[in-house]
Amino acid sequence: MLISIGGVGTIVAVTGIFVFLVWVVVPLFQSASHELRSQASVATGSMSQSDRGAAPLWTGIDEYRRLGVALEPDGKIVTWRASDGKPIESRALFTTPALTSISTHEASGEMAFGFADGSVRLGSIDFATSFVDPSAAGLSASELAVDGGSIQGTTLLELTNEGQLRAQTLDVRLLPPLDVGLSGRVVALDRSEKNGSTTIAAIDEHGKLVVSAIARSENLLTGEVTATTDDQVIPLRPRENMLPERLLLSGNADTLYLVWHDGILQRYDVRDPAQSGLAEELDLVEGPGELTALTFLIGKSTLVSGDSRGRVRAWFGTKPANADTRDGIRLQLAHELCAAGAPITTLSASERTRVVCAGTQDGKLLTYHVTSHKLLFETVVGNEPIRAVALAPKDNGLVALTADPVAPLGWRFFSWDIDLGYPEATLAALFTPVWYEGYEAPVNAWQSTGSDSFEPKLGLWPLVFGTIKATFYSMIFGVPIALLAAIFTSEFMDKRLRTPLKSLTEMMASLPSVVLGFIAAIIIAPIVQSVLPTVLAVFFTIPMALLIGAYLWQLLPPRKYVRWSGAPRFAAICTCLPIGVLLAALVGPWFERAFFAGDIMGWLNGRVGTSVGGWLLLLLPVSALICAVFLSRVVDPWVRRISATWDRGRAGRFDLGKIAVGIVAAFVLALVLAHGLDATGADPRGGVLDTYVQRNALIVGFVMAFAIIPIVYTLAEDALSSVPGHLRLASLGAGATPWQTAARVVVPTAMSGLFSAVMIGLGRAVGETMIVLMATGNTPVMSWNVFNGFRTLSANIAVELPEAVRNSTHYRTLFLAAFCLFALTFVLNTLAEVVRQRFRKRAYQL
Amino acid sequence: MTIAEEALALPSPEPRQVVKRRRTPRRATSLQSHGEPFVWFTGGAMGLALLMIVSLLGLIAYEGAQTFWPRPLVELTRVGAKPILGEISTTETFRPGADVYERLPPDRAASVQKEIEARGGDERRRMLRTGNFDLTGTHYTWVSDHEVQDETNPEWAVTVERMAWGRFYGEPKSFLVGDEVIAHGARDAWTRYLEFHDTCRARAEKIVDLQEHDIGAVNDQMEAVRLGLRRIELSKGKSSPEYAAAEKVSAQRQAELEREFQDISEKVSQLQQTNARYKLLLTTADGVTSTLPVADIVRAYRANQLDLGGKLRVYFSRWREFLTERPREANSEGGVFPAIFGTVVMTLLMSILVVPFGVLAALYLREYAKQGWMVSLVRIAVNNLAGVPSIVFGVFGLGFFCYIVGASIDQLLFAEKLPNPTYGKGGLVWAAFTLALLTLPVVIVATEEALSAVPGSMREGSYACGATKWQTIQRIVLPRALPGIMTGMILAIARGAGEVAPLMLVGAVKLAPSLPVDLNGSLPFVHLHPERSFMHLGFHIFDLGFQSQNSEAAKPMVYTTTLLLIAIIVGLNLFAISVRSRLRRRFVGGQF
């Protein structure tokens, strides 16, 4: 009983890992939720019948979502209780001169106001919140227990869950009027805060455009703040007596946008206000219709436009190589969020994320995440057009104002509870190219740290690519060695040597990968960098040495050939390896001088030399293969015919000559092909060969082989030696040589076992962490260049998860990466296991 | 005779030959059919694999073993630069480019260039470990042969290993007690140094002891008093009478502890003052005099005068320090004892967790569960879990153990310490849990194999004698399966000890301020702190080799740490193999 509980418990724990990973990842893909919290009529009082339900200049809500606020077109500010619309305060902020324009693009209620006499004022509209002891307020319990808060004068009081009393009131701060050199009515203005300094841009009815840097100084004695302005008039390119409707100033106050009612946008470069000028002009609407709404996204460099054709589109400046504007930037349409429907009436961007909310003429609200194009939610408010929307400061609520069908002189106020979830994460955004702010085109990128003006990029594809690259290069190196070594061990090796050598190879499996990573990064990488030509030559000289060794071995007299086929042959084979390395050390530098202009690093950078060397390197294996096929298919049958009467020694000598000719032929063929390709202008640099980085895929491939060889070797050897002995004996008895037996009987029988061994090795290579962490530069670049670094899923998790904020998008994305690894290796291993069990069954039946 | 030899000994007719017999005359041998080149390729692969492993192990063994060997000091007089004294750490040849000659004074450039070209254009350069980081700001200096005017091994050159700033190389000049010079000249100063060094070191160790154990204990008690008060505040509220009473008591206790603290500090500063009086003055090769407090000198020896015995003494003393002391100098000097300790404790905890559960699961799968598709599915799943990347287990450990289980424990039991997490972060216990999960499949698979190897006849015999299922398992099956279970356990330990990636997420740190087991206070009361983060040999290697500021100076330490880790793991593996074979032998006689 106890055992059953323990056993089942353990197995449950094991499946728990899977469930847990899914549990963490799933919220990433859950859609945003919204729920109507309250709706109420808000009386404004100051409006006449004619401007029934006119759009407020600005609306907002406090961070606890208790108070609604709106600035009426005539400069009167009203606040109301969010739960039922009961007015709290209503006062005129500006009487004379009349308010003519307003800027609301800065976060946390920082604004600028423009007036009919050409003056401007800075100010902020916010809520002051304080916490007081309930007993000190002197109010009875019943007075406080009002749903949505109790109104006392102009203050809203509410008991919090912690037993404190929260008092909230509207907090309006206005600085004295500033003269920025405008004489007429201010048509549009904007302000921008950068490193604590303020810049204002404004245009008046005479078309005078001014950018003004404002310096504030505080008098130490009186505490009075005085502001001085530094005005610069920007030359405006006028448009047929039309005045621009909107003016926007970018986040670092280096770009100014003037936008007309018909959608024409003029972009001015104001990096240096004294030498500023028009950079470009383009049409935001393109075709019939007019621009109805325009706002900045967080960071104030992406513009989101809404027009009368119901489109919401995001634009930002990119720096294409062919930009002909004076600052090298071109404004580009990057995201088209919704294409059809009723005209857009208003737009509001979040202060925390790249989320924008649009209201339409027919009373619909649409909320999008701009970068991922994800429609977070859509809701229909009524038939009245939406006049204003605002997202709550913490992105947990949304408010909207429409004309009120019931009380014609006010607004209808709606408030929603919203949960945006993880708007930037969609399957498409994680795995396909995404168009990030400032980029010329959609890209796959991973850059998890970001800020307001620099969005984090969570594209998993570069990491998946890195994993594939690491796996590919380590498999092409490790798997052939492991499989060939397994064949040798089970078929040709002296039985006495078999056990100790096998356990020595298996010992490799127990080497901690951190040790391998350290060796790779600290020892092998610098060595390879200093003798790269030799290292590259080794790939050719060792097989060549083995080949020549084998043909020399054939020259042995038959008696010795048979007697020495055990340990002495293996010893001879092993001596070929250092000979191959020596040969490489001799040939490498020569090769470098002959084909890489004596400087292979420079050659790889593309600075020196022709492409012949690179092609030669890539084509040598191909031409060797061609020659081998030619030799075995065409030459060998012919040799067999003519050598039938020769004795063994003569045949051996002939064979040796044949292979020598073959090697030379392969080299010449590769050289000819390389020159041919060079003549066509093709260059391998930029593909699999490119600039050398010290920690690269070649190193990882080599060292990761240490990790996968023992596993693949052990499993493959098991598979080969479990091929029943009678098959071997039958083959040998029928007259086949040991090689023929191995190649045509044993290996085909064990094929499924070998396959599963490779799969298991693949699983190990995919998930290996420490080696790739230490031996690659961990740069998430996507290129097949063998001399370049990369970043794998596993290394990325190891580097970033300790710093990831719990339950953030980043955290969950890393869990998704872990889940991908888990699922991938699980599938690979299961496949291998199924194949292996089938193989076992077959092997028993034989 | 191998199969291959047998086959060759027979006259071997070649199969394809048989088909073509009509066209070609029969021949004794066909070389192509032996596939000699292919056999050589397979053998070459085997040889390469062996070469890789042997050269890797050899490299680590060589580098690890020679790191601590004391090397002679060489003084190089350079042209146009100050003389330097140091140990030669690397020698290499390079081909000087034009920039090398440009840097030389114009009158020498031509002659040096001619000289080098006469030698074939290659030039030797050596990297000297010159130490004296506090004076020069560098640990190593490259010297090309053409710069060297003269090369000597000064008799009185001394290698000094210090508590801070790394090594110092120089010649003793005088010895100070207080402000009074009691010895002049290299020989006398050295004699005095040898005379006073042991007592000064003893005092320095006493200071460390006082600072760590006694002051540490006082600090712990102060923290405990503060937390006790906070606990009462949380449970009873700040305005309750209990809180007022507790506040008074704790203030009193704090004052007492404060006095105790003052007493110990007094003692420490007295010892420090005494130690500060003994100073050794040394002159560097370029003539700068440096004053080293004797208490800061860990070890000093006359590098060029050591005989073999002396060298061995220095060598083993360094190994002892490495194995038993704490790291200094950002882990690049000193010992790795905390890392060894952390590795051992974590691995022990892991095996305590993994073995019972693994054996239970295997017993259930093999003996109790109804064999069917469900069980074989579970078996495949468990098998495959062994192939799941270790980092995934780390992710699970961090997300589940630290952030969910740990955070819940904090809220239930350690509310007074919040928002500082106690269990809600990486720590020894979570690392052990994570690695237990990681190694679970190893134990399950090994145990299952061992269980299935127990012949059914033994079980049947036991049942026939009237034993129940549990009795059979307990008395017959488990003892016979013990070798397999042991092997599984040891392999699990070996895997767990070498795994680093998950530990990076669940609690291994660069430098742990205190061990996860506290020996403070009286000895029998050992406090386990399973929530503390810990040092680990594997992580130590990663940190030193990959993240160290001065990777060249840290390299020797990485080699020795690597050697140690490999020795532990290979040792465990060999132990597993020997245990398996010994137990197997013992049970061979039990075959029915």
Boltz contact constraints between the chains, C-beta under 6 A:
constraints:
  - contact:
      token1: [A, 3]
      token2: [B, 360]
      max_distance: 6.0
  - contact:
      token1: [A, 3]
      token2: [B, 363]
      max_distance: 6.0
  - contact:
      token1: [A, 3]
      token2: [B, 364]
      max_distance: 6.0
  - contact:
      token1: [A, 3]
      token2: [B, 368]
      max_distance: 6.0
  - contact:
      token1: [A, 4]
      token2: [B, 364]
      max_distance: 6.0
  - contact:
      token1: [A, 4]
      token2: [B, 368]
      max_distance: 6.0
  - contact:
      token1: [A, 6]
      token2: [B, 360]
      max_distance: 6.0
  - contact:
      token1: [A, 7]
      token2: [B, 360]
      max_distance: 6.0
  - contact:
      token1: [A, 7]
      token2: [B, 361]
      max_distance: 6.0
  - contact:
      token1: [A, 7]
      token2: [B, 364]
      max_distance: 6.0
  - contact:
      token1: [A, 10]
      token2: [B, 357]
      max_distance: 6.0
  - contact:
      token1: [A, 10]
      token2: [B, 361]
      max_distance: 6.0
  - contact:
      token1: [A, 11]
      token2: [B, 378]
      max_distance: 6.0
  - contact:
      token1: [A, 14]
      token2: [B, 385]
      max_distance: 6.0
  - contact:
      token1: [A, 17]
      token2: [B, 396]
      max_distance: 6.0
  - contact:
      token1: [A, 20]
      token2: [B, 396]
      max_distance: 6.0
  - contact:
      token1: [A, 20]
      token2: [B, 400]
      max_distance: 6.0
  - contact:
      token1: [A, 24]
      token2: [B, 399]
      max_distance: 6.0
  - contact:
      token1: [A, 481]
      token2: [B, 45]
      max_distance: 6.0
  - contact:
      token1: [A, 481]
      token2: [B, 48]
      max_distance: 6.0
  - contact:
      token1: [A, 481]
      token2: [B, 49]
      max_distance: 6.0
  - contact:
      token1: [A, 484]
      token2: [B, 41]
      max_distance: 6.0
  - contact:
      token1: [A, 484]
      token2: [B, 42]
      max_distance: 6.0
  - contact:
      token1: [A, 484]
      token2: [B, 45]
      max_distance: 6.0
  - contact:
      token1: [A, 485]
      token2: [B, 45]
      max_distance: 6.0
  - contact:
      token1: [A, 485]
      token2: [B, 46]
      max_distance: 6.0
  - contact:
      token1: [A, 485]
      token2: [B, 49]
      max_distance: 6.0
  - contact:
      token1: [A, 487]
      token2: [B, 42]
      max_distance: 6.0
  - contact:
      token1: [A, 488]
      token2: [B, 42]
      max_distance: 6.0
  - contact:
      token1: [A, 488]
      token2: [B, 43]
      max_distance: 6.0
  - contact:
      token1: [A, 488]
      token2: [B, 46]
      max_distance: 6.0
  - contact:
      token1: [A, 492]
      token2: [B, 39]
      max_distance: 6.0
  - contact:
      token1: [A, 505]
      token2: [B, 49]
      max_distance: 6.0
  - contact:
      token1: [A, 508]
      token2: [B, 53]
      max_distance: 6.0
  - contact:
      token1: [A, 510]
      token2: [B, 494]
      max_distance: 6.0
  - contact:
      token1: [A, 510]
      token2: [B, 569]
      max_distance: 6.0
  - contact:
      token1: [A, 510]
      token2: [B, 573]
      max_distance: 6.0
  - contact:
      token1: [A, 512]
      token2: [B, 498]
      max_distance: 6.0
  - contact:
      token1: [A, 512]
      token2: [B, 538]
      max_distance: 6.0
  - contact:
      token1: [A, 514]
      token2: [B, 500]
      max_distance: 6.0
  - contact:
      token1: [A, 514]
      token2: [B, 538]
      max_distance: 6.0
  - contact:
      token1: [A, 514]
      token2: [B, 541]
      max_distance: 6.0
  - contact:
      token1: [A, 514]
      token2: [B, 542]
      max_distance: 6.0
  - contact:
      token1: [A, 515]
      token2: [B, 562]
      max_distance: 6.0
  - contact:
      token1: [A, 518]
      token2: [B, 541]
      max_distance: 6.0
  - contact:
      token1: [A, 518]
      token2: [B, 545]
      max_distance: 6.0
  - contact:
      token1: [A, 522]
      token2: [B, 545]
      max_distance: 6.0
  - contact:
      token1: [A, 546]
      token2: [B, 40]
      max_distance: 6.0
  - contact:
      token1: [A, 546]
      token2: [B, 41]
      max_distance: 6.0
  - contact:
      token1: [A, 546]
      token2: [B, 44]
      max_distance: 6.0
  - contact:
      token1: [A, 547]
      token2: [B, 37]
      max_distance: 6.0
  - contact:
      token1: [A, 549]
      token2: [B, 40]
      max_distance: 6.0
  - contact:
      token1: [A, 550]
      token2: [B, 36]
      max_distance: 6.0
  - contact:
      token1: [A, 550]
      token2: [B, 37]
      max_distance: 6.0
  - contact:
      token1: [A, 550]
      token2: [B, 40]
      max_distance: 6.0
  - contact:
      token1: [A, 554]
      token2: [B, 31]
      max_distance: 6.0
  - contact:
      token1: [A, 554]
      token2: [B, 36]
      max_distance: 6.0
  - contact:
      token1: [A, 562]
      token2: [B, 8]
      max_distance: 6.0
  - contact:
      token1: [A, 565]
      token2: [B, 4]
      max_distance: 6.0
  - contact:
      token1: [A, 565]
      token2: [B, 5]
      max_distance: 6.0
  - contact:
      token1: [A, 566]
      token2: [B, 2]
      max_distance: 6.0
  - contact:
      token1: [A, 570]
      token2: [B, 43]
      max_distance: 6.0
  - contact:
      token1: [A, 573]
      token2: [B, 40]
      max_distance: 6.0
  - contact:
      token1: [A, 573]
      token2: [B, 43]
      max_distance: 6.0
  - contact:
      token1: [A, 573]
      token2: [B, 44]
      max_distance: 6.0
  - contact:
      token1: [A, 573]
      token2: [B, 47]
      max_distance: 6.0
  - contact:
      token1: [A, 574]
      token2: [B, 47]
      max_distance: 6.0
  - contact:
      token1: [A, 577]
      token2: [B, 47]
      max_distance: 6.0
  - contact:
      token1: [A, 577]
      token2: [B, 51]
      max_distance: 6.0
  - contact:
      token1: [A, 636]
      token2: [B, 32]
      max_distance: 6.0
  - contact:
      token1: [A, 641]
      token2: [B, 24]
      max_distance: 6.0
  - contact:
      token1: [A, 644]
      token2: [B, 24]
      max_distance: 6.0
  - contact:
      token1: [A, 644]
      token2: [B, 25]
      max_distance: 6.0
  - contact:
      token1: [A, 644]
      token2: [B, 27]
      max_distance: 6.0
  - contact:
      token1: [A, 648]
      token2: [B, 29]
      max_distance: 6.0
  - contact:
      token1: [A, 651]
      token2: [B, 31]
      max_distance: 6.0
  - contact:
      token1: [A, 655]
      token2: [B, 31]
      max_distance: 6.0
  - contact:
      token1: [A, 709]
      token2: [B, 49]
      max_distance: 6.0
  - contact:
      token1: [A, 732]
      token2: [B, 7]
      max_distance: 6.0
  - contact:
      token1: [A, 735]
      token2: [B, 12]
      max_distance: 6.0
  - contact:
      token1: [A, 735]
      token2: [B, 13]
      max_distance: 6.0
  - contact:
      token1: [A, 737]
      token2: [B, 12]
      max_distance: 6.0
  - contact:
      token1: [A, 737]
      token2: [B, 33]
      max_distance: 6.0
  - contact:
      token1: [A, 737]
      token2: [B, 34]
      max_distance: 6.0
  - contact:
      token1: [A, 738]
      token2: [B, 4]
      max_distance: 6.0
  - contact:
      token1: [A, 738]
      token2: [B, 7]
      max_distance: 6.0
  - contact:
      token1: [A, 739]
      token2: [B, 34]
      max_distance: 6.0
  - contact:
      token1: [A, 739]
      token2: [B, 35]
      max_distance: 6.0
  - contact:
      token1: [A, 739]
      token2: [B, 39]
      max_distance: 6.0
  - contact:
      token1: [A, 763]
      token2: [B, 387]
      max_distance: 6.0
  - contact:
      token1: [A, 767]
      token2: [B, 389]
      max_distance: 6.0
  - contact:
      token1: [A, 769]
      token2: [B, 391]
      max_distance: 6.0
  - contact:
      token1: [A, 769]
      token2: [B, 501]
      max_distance: 6.0
  - contact:
      token1: [A, 770]
      token2: [B, 500]
      max_distance: 6.0
  - contact:
      token1: [A, 770]
      token2: [B, 501]
      max_distance: 6.0
  - contact:
      token1: [A, 774]
      token2: [B, 546]
      max_distance: 6.0
  - contact:
      token1: [A, 794]
      token2: [B, 389]
      max_distance: 6.0
  - contact:
      token1: [A, 794]
      token2: [B, 391]
      max_distance: 6.0
  - contact:
      token1: [A, 797]
      token2: [B, 391]
      max_distance: 6.0
  - contact:
      token1: [A, 798]
      token2: [B, 391]
      max_distance: 6.0
  - contact:
      token1: [A, 798]
      token2: [B, 501]
      max_distance: 6.0
  - contact:
      token1: [A, 798]
      token2: [B, 504]
      max_distance: 6.0
  - contact:
      token1: [A, 801]
      token2: [B, 505]
      max_distance: 6.0
  - contact:
      token1: [A, 806]
      token2: [B, 403]
      max_distance: 6.0
  - contact:
      token1: [A, 818]
      token2: [B, 392]
      max_distance: 6.0
  - contact:
      token1: [A, 818]
      token2: [B, 395]
      max_distance: 6.0
  - contact:
      token1: [A, 821]
      token2: [B, 389]
      max_distance: 6.0
  - contact:
      token1: [A, 821]
      token2: [B, 392]
      max_distance: 6.0
  - contact:
      token1: [A, 822]
      token2: [B, 388]
      max_distance: 6.0
  - contact:
      token1: [A, 822]
      token2: [B, 392]
      max_distance: 6.0
  - contact:
      token1: [A, 825]
      token2: [B, 387]
      max_distance: 6.0
  - contact:
      token1: [A, 825]
      token2: [B, 388]
      max_distance: 6.0
  - contact:
      token1: [A, 825]
      token2: [B, 389]
      max_distance: 6.0
  - contact:
      token1: [A, 826]
      token2: [B, 384]
      max_distance: 6.0
  - contact:
      token1: [A, 829]
      token2: [B, 384]
      max_distance: 6.0
  - contact:
      token1: [A, 829]
      token2: [B, 387]
      max_distance: 6.0
  - contact:
      token1: [A, 830]
      token2: [B, 384]
      max_distance: 6.0
  - contact:
      token1: [A, 833]
      token2: [B, 380]
      max_distance: 6.0
  - contact:
      token1: [A, 833]
      token2: [B, 383]
      max_distance: 6.0
